[in-house]
Amino acid sequence: MRQSLLGWFDRRGRDLPWRLGHEGGRDPYRVWVAEILLQQTQVSRGLLYYQRFLEHFPTVQALAAAPIDDVLKAWEGCGYYARARNLHRAAGLIAENGFPVNYAGWLALPGVGPYTAAAVTSLALNERRAVNDGNVRRVLARLYAERQPAQSWVQARAEELLDPGRPGAWNEAMMDLGATVCTPRAPTCQACPLSAYCAAFRAGEAALFPAPKVRAQVREVRAVAVLIGDAEHAVLEQRAGNLLGGLWGLPLAEPALGETPAQALARLCERLHAVPGDLLGTVNHTMTHRRIRLDVYLATLPGAARQPTAQMALSRLDHKALGLLKHRQAGLFSVS
Ligand code: SF4
């Protein structure tokens, strides 16, 4: 099985920009940034973000020395901004102490979980650590015809199968197989180097494994925001909290319990000493566990300091809100 998969990988493995350096000795900085950035992001889209990020911060020292606002700006569009903040904090520690030399050292860094630590140490240090992500889970569930593979089960199978001589290549091969051949809906089993070992394929039920996960409920959130200025220069505030913390955006308020959106708007304008104007439009935006409906109002505040929106790290929600001005000119009042 190992020979089949590694032989396939040597012929067909993807040529990705973070796979720089020889097998088992990849550049740890590139692997680490790529693994953090690609979590929850498709590779095709992640590639653009990755290249942009590396252009801004080609080395860990450059990342460590950069102000957090520049890092968040370069992260724009990737979502999950807590990852960018952790990357920056960890870069500071690495710039001071050097790259960790083993799995435990990587795991101790902010924002580095078992998956990232296993990926970096196997790919950059040739340490025998199996990665366990959605791709690996799917491939193993099918190989063993396991409908509901628990995390511990996946990790144990992945460790058993890991090639001890080429752990980094094995992990990359599993990732590539899951991403290009053993895909979620339509696996191309005829082209798969592991079909001779695959129980789901033998049963003719490849796509039925694993059983779909029950999705967490999405919470509906209502909020109001004010646009003081225009799309290029507007009053912005820095958000706090885990969700969009550190990013800049239009002043915003969520209605408190029992409060209407109109009352939340009045409270927001009172805090800013601004005068509310017309409804500009509504933005619908979905994040992992939240569906946000944001009503954006025009407001006036003579003498208010406005910031250049293109130079600030804004969330996609705020880009959509600013885009309402253009939509309004086109006669549209809602953006999704
Ligand atoms: S044979 Fe099909 S289901 Fe089995 S591992 Fe290969 S692609 Fe996946």
Residues whose N, C-alpha, C, O or C-beta is under 5 A from the ligand:
A	BS01	SF4	V139 R142 V181 C182 P187 T188 C189 C192 L194 S195 C198 A200 F201 A206
